[in-house]
Amino acid sequence: MKNTKEIFREKVIILLSKETDVKSNTLEIQDFVEAGRLFIPVFTSKEKLSASTQNAEHPFPKYKVDGLFLISMLNGTEVLRVNPSLADEASFIVSDLKKHFKEDIEKLNAEMNSKK
């Protein structure tokens, strides 16, 4: 895996708790609990998703999203686990990512606001 935080400069795959409504401006992201700790799984590719879930069928819709956009949407207290249960797994607290990518997120927000 490249410099671990840098994966958020690209598209990542998340799981949603339900299908999105195309008219809505919200995403309901599925989180999980392991050993009493809440986390949001994030995958760097379809192959990583399949490997992490051991090709198991799951009811959660998959959604490909810009990593910086994902970070900007979250509160900051969440934990993101990238490629959970795989050799290249990495965990991040969103508030740390928001600090690391502060300028990039501000630029992204400005771009999105200019399109309204």
Secondary structure as the mmCIF struct_conf table of DSSP 4:
data_model
#
loop_
_struct_conf.conf_type_id
_struct_conf.id
_struct_conf.beg_label_comp_id
_struct_conf.beg_label_asym_id
_struct_conf.beg_label_seq_id
_struct_conf.end_label_comp_id
_struct_conf.end_label_asym_id
_struct_conf.end_label_seq_id
BEND BEND1 ASN A 3 ASN A 3
HELX_RH_3T_P HELX_RH_3T_P1 THR A 4 ARG A 9
BEND BEND2 GLU A 10 GLU A 10
STRN STRN1 LYS A 11 LEU A 15
STRN STRN2 LEU A 16 LEU A 16
BEND BEND3 SER A 17 LYS A 18
HELX_LH_PP_P HELX_LH_PP_P1 GLU A 19 ASP A 21
TURN_TY1_P TURN_TY1_P1 VAL A 22 LYS A 23
BEND BEND4 ASN A 25 ASN A 25
STRN STRN3 ILE A 29 ILE A 29
STRN STRN4 PHE A 32 GLU A 34
TURN_TY1_P TURN_TY1_P2 ALA A 35 GLY A 36
STRN STRN5 ARG A 37 PHE A 43
BEND BEND5 THR A 44 SER A 45
HELX_RH_AL_P HELX_RH_AL_P1 LYS A 46 SER A 52
TURN_TY1_P TURN_TY1_P3 THR A 53 ASN A 55
BEND BEND6 PRO A 59 PHE A 60
HELX_LH_PP_P HELX_LH_PP_P2 PRO A 61 PRO A 61
STRN STRN6 LYS A 62 ASP A 66
HELX_RH_AL_P HELX_RH_AL_P2 GLY A 67 MET A 73
BEND BEND7 LEU A 74 LEU A 74
BEND BEND8 GLY A 76 GLY A 76
STRN STRN7 VAL A 79 VAL A 82
BEND BEND9 ASN A 83 ASN A 83
TURN_TY1_P TURN_TY1_P4 PRO A 84 SER A 85
BEND BEND10 LEU A 86 LEU A 86
TURN_TY1_P TURN_TY1_P5 ALA A 87 ASP A 88
STRN STRN8 ALA A 90 ILE A 93
HELX_RH_AL_P HELX_RH_AL_P3 VAL A 94 HIS A 100
TURN_TY1_P TURN_TY1_P6 PHE A 101 PHE A 101
HELX_RH_AL_P HELX_RH_AL_P4 LYS A 102 SER A 114
TURN_TY1_P TURN_TY1_P7 LYS A 115 LYS A 115
#
